Amino acid sequence: MRFTIYQESRQGGRANNEDRTTYCYSRDALLMVVADGMGGHHYGEIAAQIAVQTLADVFQREARPLLADPFRFLQKAMTNAHHAILDYTTRHRLKDTPRTTCVACVVQENIAYWAHAGDSRLYMMRGGKTIAQTKDHSRIRLLLEEGMISEAQAAIHPDRNKIYSCLGSPTAPEIEFSRKMPLEHGDILLLCTDGLWGSLPSDMMATSLKGANLIQAVPMLLGQAEALGGPHGDNLSVVAVRWEDSYVEDASSTISTQTMSRDEVTTRLEEFGRNPTYKSDLSEDEIEKAIEEIRAAIDKYNPKK
């Protein structure tokens, strides 16, 4: 595999960053995950951390170097994350469960597979156009599909942030799967939270990324969305990959997995409380305790062999 990949998360105008992102790759498979946490007193970011860390853990264990069944992997890992969040809720006797959206994508053998719950999105872009994208699990999307409101009305609708599927809810999440999507040289997969897509239309993002270096172009998109969001704007997070058949960018920004061993996996995952760009008023002791509890919740459903 050869690809260029970039991930970043920004706080925007919020007091705390409850988004989480990760990507992992073996010699023959790639995983990308974006989660947008919901819940007060840092519990939203814990739900998001559990989601991305659970998917990364399962990938590290099963991508040797391919996943046997990418759709089954996505179903199992997202379901495990959902139950781990519920266990965390029970352990802390929380009145309301922390929740998180989740969108995840696997690429192997030049085919993309993705799944999502909530309104974090995936866009597949080709030749400067969006050729596929996820459908938000939101009341607004249903109203749009029924023709009851327009796109302009949706942008300012008071229910625009209300979703009906997520990980961590007392009801089982509705996890929606893509079909198998063969990739061509130069295709872009962009996973993001609503802090980005809520400010920038997909056609504008696709045009901006066409032929561009992702390492330079994606931060520019985040900057535009952050400026449009203003002082009260949402967190903004993205993982973007350009699929390459051959080296077309500087080798320093292009990843080749050709020399990786069969059982080797590389992961880019920020541990809870360890990223200085994620503002937190938790003490070091509180962060350490949260890390231990997140690990315990995940390990119950992802036991080490």
Number of C-alpha atoms within 10 A of each C-alpha: 20 19 23 24 21 19 23 17 22 25 20 23 17 14 14 20 24 30 32 34 29 23 25 21 27 27 23 22 24 27 25 29 29 32 37 31 28 23 16 12 12 18 22 25 27 27 34 30 30 31 35 27 25 26 27 24 18 20 28 20 15 16 24 18 22 20 20 11 10 22 19 11 18 25 16 15 23 28 20 24 28 26 20 27 28 21 19 23 20 13 11 9 10 12 8 13 24 25 28 35 28 32 30 28 24 23 25 21 12 16 14 21 20 24 22 32 28 28 28 28 26 28 21 22 24 21 14 17 20 19 13 14 16 21 16 20 22 18 15 24 18 14 13 14 10 9 10 11 15 12 12 8 13 17 13 9 12 10 12 15 12 13 17 15 24 28 35 30 18 13 11 13 19 14 19 17 18 15 11 13 14 13 21 14 15 20 23 28 24 25 29 28 29 18 25 29 22 17 20 17 10 18 14 13 21 21 16 17 23 19 16 13 17 22 15 11 17 22 17 13 19 23 16 14 21 24 14 16 19 11 11 12 19 26 24 29 28 32 22 24 21 27 21 22 14 13 14 15 15 9 10 7 15 17 15 16 18 11 7 15 13 13 14 14 23 15 17 13 17 16 12 19 22 14 11 8 13 19 16 15 12 13 10 11 9 12 17 15 12 18 18 11 16 22 16 16 22 24 15 13 17 19 10 9 4
